[in-house]
């Protein structure tokens, strides 16, 4: 059964994915953010920092991120070393 009315969403704290399937419950006022799937070969030529940030930037734009969100993400990626970059990327993306 697919529940699409907003009263049900408010009552249960559930949201629906684009196919109308219920997602996990959320706390009141909390946004649901799904990780974006991204295929990166960290051992190959795609494993350098600039290639990773470029793929993430493209995937972000393709998934509706605005310019400010992209800029904030890239600034956070560049705020440390390579390990920091990977940890920031893994927060937002599901890397294969």
Buried (B, 14 or more C-beta within 10 A) or exposed (E): EEBEEEEEBEEEEBEBEEEEEBEEEBEEEEEEEEEBEBEBEEEEEEEEBEBBBEBBBEBBEEEEBEEEEBEEBBEBBEEEEEEEBBEBBEEBBEBE
